[in-house]
Amino acid sequence: MKIKAKVAEKKEIRKKIDTDFIKLDSFLKMNDAVQTGGHAKIVIQGGEVKVNGEVCLQRGKKIRKGDWVEFERTVYIAE
């Protein structure tokens, strides 16, 4: 028996940041990926968020222009 599975493609969203950096939890909130800072804390500490391809457990990780954050099959790119 053969099983076929479709893998959902990742969405890509580009977001301009006006400062030198933004903290990871704030970046997720800014992109409406999470509803609150508490929600951001849970998903980050749960290992559900990647920064530049690596799992990141730091809420205060500095996201700079050119960095990308992946969460729930969406890639958020800081510009």
BELFENVEN-V79207 format. One line per field, one symbol per residue. ss: DSSP state (H for helix, E for strand, C for the rest). psi: psi as a letter, one per 30 degrees, with the letter a starting at -180 (. if undefined). burial: b if it has 24 or more other C-alpha atoms within 12 Angstrom, else e. A space follows every 50 residues. Layout:
ss: ???
psi: ???
burial: ???
This chain:
ss: CCCCCCCCCCEEEEECCCCCCEEHHHHHHHCCCCCCHHHHHHHHHCCCCE ECCEECCCCCCEECCCCEEEECCEEEEEC
psi: kkkkkkkklklkkkkkkflelkkeeeeeeeggfleleeeeeeeeffgfkk khfkkkgjegkkklkflkkkkhgkkkkk.
burial: eeeeeeeeeeeeeebeeeeeebbbbbbbbbbebbeeeeebbebbeeebbb beeeebebbebbbbeebbbbbeebbbbbe
